[in-house]
Amino acid sequence: MTEYDQELDACGLSCPLPILRAKKALTRMASGEVLRIIATDPGSVKDFEAFSRQTGHELLESTEDRGTFYYRLKKA
């Protein structure tokens, strides 16, 4: 069982592109669905925290492994 409904690969993209792509993907998702984002921009950590606070989408996961960042956002 996967812990997300859709996945977004934002590797190689710089701010604000990972957030913009996530926002676009979330608009096509149903409330309660989970979007997993993979990014390489270190600035995306604070960006996704702020995005979660501002939009009400719940940040379920924010982890980093060897320079790659993984997020899971639950659509509000």
MDAnalysis code that builds the backbone (N, CA, C; Angstrom):
import MDAnalysis as mda
import numpy as np

u = mda.Universe.empty(228, n_residues=76, atom_resindex=np.repeat(np.arange(76), 3), trajectory=True)
u.add_TopologyAttr("name", ["N", "CA", "C"] * 76)
u.add_TopologyAttr("resid", np.arange(1, 77))
u.add_TopologyAttr("resname", ["MET", "THR", "GLU", "TYR", "ASP", "GLN", "GLU", "LEU", "ASP", "ALA", "CYS", "GLY", "LEU", "SER", "CYS", "PRO", "LEU", "PRO", "ILE", "LEU", "ARG", "ALA", "LYS", "LYS", "ALA", "LEU", "THR", "ARG", "MET", "ALA", "SER", "GLY", "GLU", "VAL", "LEU", "ARG", "ILE", "ILE", "ALA", "THR", "ASP", "PRO", "GLY", "SER", "VAL", "LYS", "ASP", "PHE", "GLU", "ALA", "PHE", "SER", "ARG", "GLN", "THR", "GLY", "HIS", "GLU", "LEU", "LEU", "GLU", "SER", "THR", "GLU", "ASP", "ARG", "GLY", "THR", "PHE", "TYR", "TYR", "ARG", "LEU", "LYS", "LYS", "ALA"])
u.atoms.positions = np.array([
    [0.838, -1.199, 0.000],
    [0.000, 0.000, 0.000],
    [0.876, 1.254, 0.000],
    [0.634, 2.150, -0.938],
    [1.391, 3.397, -0.968],
    [0.771, 4.388, 0.009],
    [1.583, 5.284, 0.479],
    [1.132, 6.271, 1.455],
    [0.819, 7.609, 0.791],
    [0.568, 7.571, -0.516],
    [0.233, 8.791, -1.242],
    [-0.588, 8.423, -2.478],
    [-1.330, 9.395, -2.986],
    [-2.195, 9.185, -4.142],
    [-1.536, 9.610, -5.453],
    [-0.712, 10.646, -5.385],
    [0.009, 11.126, -6.563],
    [1.429, 11.487, -6.162],
    [2.332, 11.443, -7.154],
    [3.723, 11.804, -6.895],
    [4.146, 12.884, -7.881],
    [4.904, 13.849, -7.354],
    [5.421, 14.951, -8.164],
    [6.938, 14.961, -8.055],
    [7.610, 14.836, -9.191],
    [9.070, 14.895, -9.216],
    [9.493, 16.322, -9.542],
    [10.004, 17.027, -8.531],
    [10.450, 18.406, -8.714],
    [11.974, 18.505, -8.613],
    [12.663, 17.391, -8.845],
    [14.126, 17.378, -8.770],
    [14.714, 18.283, -9.848],
    [15.724, 19.061, -9.449],
    [16.393, 19.958, -10.380],
    [15.704, 21.308, -10.527],
    [14.530, 21.455, -9.915],
    [13.808, 22.725, -10.001],
    [14.135, 23.606, -8.804],
    [14.276, 24.890, -9.049],
    [14.560, 25.845, -7.980],
    [13.292, 26.585, -7.589],
    [13.320, 27.162, -6.406],
    [12.229, 27.963, -5.890],
    [11.857, 29.023, -6.916],
    [10.600, 29.270, -7.196],
    [9.412, 28.725, -6.526],
    [8.767, 27.555, -7.270],
    [9.458, 26.979, -8.269],
    [8.843, 25.951, -9.108],
    [8.309, 24.725, -8.361],
    [9.031, 24.163, -7.361],
    [8.440, 23.007, -6.655],
    [7.086, 23.333, -6.011],
    [6.973, 24.519, -5.427],
    [5.710, 24.932, -4.801],
    [4.629, 25.133, -5.856],
    [4.969, 25.796, -6.949],
    [3.981, 26.049, -8.006],
    [3.475, 24.750, -8.622],
    [4.380, 23.805, -8.850],
    [3.970, 22.515, -9.415],
    [3.100, 21.747, -8.423],
    [3.448, 21.818, -7.139],
    [2.653, 21.140, -6.105],
    [1.258, 21.753, -6.024],
    [1.205, 23.071, -6.072],
    [-0.080, 23.778, -6.009],
    [-0.978, 23.347, -7.171],
    [-0.387, 23.265, -8.356],
    [-1.133, 22.860, -9.554],
    [-1.634, 21.415, -9.415],
    [-0.783, 20.535, -8.932],
    [-1.164, 19.126, -8.758],
    [-2.286, 18.988, -7.733],
    [-2.198, 19.755, -6.642],
    [-3.212, 19.684, -5.589],
    [-4.583, 20.136, -6.081],
    [-4.621, 21.062, -7.023],
    [-5.918, 21.544, -7.521],
    [-6.674, 20.433, -8.241],
    [-5.955, 19.456, -8.764],
    [-6.583, 18.349, -9.487],
    [-6.910, 17.165, -8.568],
    [-6.592, 17.291, -7.285],
    [-6.795, 16.190, -6.348],
    [-8.021, 16.429, -5.467],
    [-8.556, 15.342, -4.933],
    [-9.707, 15.437, -4.033],
    [-9.236, 15.728, -2.613],
    [-10.114, 16.337, -1.844],
    [-9.811, 16.621, -0.438],
    [-9.467, 15.321, 0.288],
    [-8.388, 15.346, 1.075],
    [-7.968, 14.163, 1.822],
    [-6.941, 13.313, 1.099],
    [-6.749, 13.550, -0.202],
    [-5.735, 12.801, -0.938],
    [-4.348, 13.341, -0.587],
    [-3.332, 12.500, -0.788],
    [-1.965, 12.852, -0.406],
    [-1.068, 12.952, -1.638],
    [-0.338, 14.062, -1.711],
    [0.630, 14.302, -2.786],
    [2.026, 14.139, -2.216],
    [2.838, 13.297, -2.868],
    [4.235, 13.126, -2.466],
    [5.080, 13.945, -3.430],
    [5.970, 14.757, -2.872],
    [6.842, 15.599, -3.684],
    [8.291, 15.201, -3.420],
    [9.066, 15.080, -4.500],
    [10.496, 14.805, -4.404],
    [11.202, 16.027, -4.978],
    [12.102, 16.624, -4.194],
    [12.777, 17.851, -4.630],
    [14.255, 17.813, -4.247],
    [15.043, 18.641, -4.915],
    [16.480, 18.721, -4.603],
    [16.878, 20.119, -4.130],
    [15.935, 21.056, -4.124],
    [16.221, 22.423, -3.692],
    [16.168, 22.511, -2.165],
    [17.317, 22.798, -1.502],
    [17.323, 22.893, -0.035],
    [16.348, 23.944, 0.498],
    [16.060, 24.969, -0.293],
    [15.123, 26.000, 0.118],
    [13.685, 25.509, 0.173],
    [13.441, 24.356, -0.421],
    [12.073, 23.831, -0.460],
    [11.562, 23.438, 0.923],
    [12.470, 23.175, 1.866],
    [12.050, 22.795, 3.223],
    [11.197, 23.897, 3.841],
    [11.743, 25.109, 3.879],
    [10.996, 26.236, 4.451],
    [9.812, 26.602, 3.565],
    [9.980, 26.460, 2.253],
    [8.892, 26.786, 1.328],
    [7.664, 25.925, 1.590],
    [7.860, 24.613, 1.746],
    [6.720, 23.726, 1.953],
    [6.104, 23.892, 3.339],
    [6.918, 24.240, 4.327],
    [6.370, 24.526, 5.662],
    [5.455, 25.747, 5.583],
    [5.915, 26.800, 4.916],
    [5.127, 28.027, 4.769],
    [3.881, 27.770, 3.915],
    [4.043, 27.015, 2.844],
    [2.931, 26.690, 1.960],
    [1.833, 25.948, 2.725],
    [2.237, 25.024, 3.575],
    [1.284, 24.258, 4.387],
    [0.517, 25.177, 5.338],
    [1.237, 26.054, 6.017],
    [0.591, 27.000, 6.946],
    [-0.382, 27.932, 6.216],
    [0.024, 28.426, 5.059],
    [-0.771, 29.414, 4.333],
    [-1.996, 28.815, 3.642],
    [-1.908, 27.554, 3.231],
    [-2.993, 26.956, 2.441],
    [-3.884, 26.021, 3.247],
    [-3.398, 25.547, 4.390],
    [-4.177, 24.601, 5.176],
    [-3.963, 23.156, 4.775],
    [-3.158, 22.922, 3.737],
    [-2.821, 21.543, 3.371],
    [-1.848, 21.018, 4.427],
    [-2.117, 19.817, 4.928],
    [-1.319, 19.280, 6.035],
    [-0.004, 18.675, 5.540],
    [1.116, 19.141, 6.091],
    [2.424, 18.588, 5.759],
    [2.636, 17.351, 6.628],
    [2.468, 16.167, 6.035],
    [2.563, 14.909, 6.774],
    [4.002, 14.450, 6.938],
    [4.846, 14.812, 5.974],
    [6.237, 14.344, 5.998],
    [7.141, 15.395, 5.387],
    [8.302, 15.562, 5.972],
    [9.345, 16.410, 5.417],
    [10.666, 15.771, 5.820],
    [11.252, 15.001, 4.912],
    [12.492, 14.297, 5.220],
    [13.531, 14.567, 4.142],
    [14.782, 14.282, 4.478],
    [15.889, 14.501, 3.553],
    [16.796, 13.283, 3.571],
    [17.234, 12.864, 2.389],
    [18.152, 11.736, 2.279],
    [19.172, 12.059, 1.200],
    [20.411, 12.322, 1.615],
    [21.513, 12.592, 0.693],
    [21.199, 13.676, -0.335],
    [20.654, 14.798, 0.158],
    [20.416, 15.930, -0.718],
    [19.103, 15.903, -1.476],
    [18.312, 14.861, -1.254],
    [16.988, 14.791, -1.865],
    [15.953, 14.940, -0.764],
    [14.949, 15.767, -1.017],
    [13.933, 16.069, -0.011],
    [12.611, 15.423, -0.410],
    [11.953, 14.863, 0.582],
    [10.677, 14.181, 0.358],
    [9.600, 14.825, 1.226],
    [8.472, 15.124, 0.598],
    [7.350, 15.740, 1.314],
    [6.088, 14.957, 0.991],
    [5.187, 14.937, 1.956],
    [3.843, 14.425, 1.700],
    [2.864, 15.480, 2.214],
    [2.017, 15.948, 1.321],
    [1.004, 16.956, 1.636],
    [-0.375, 16.344, 1.501],
    [-1.184, 16.519, 2.534],
    [-2.565, 16.042, 2.487],
    [-3.461, 17.224, 2.131],
    [-4.213, 17.077, 1.036],
    [-5.045, 18.183, 0.562],
    [-6.148, 18.492, 1.577],
    [-6.314, 19.778, 1.872],
    [-7.331, 20.232, 2.831],
    [-8.728, 20.051, 2.253],
])
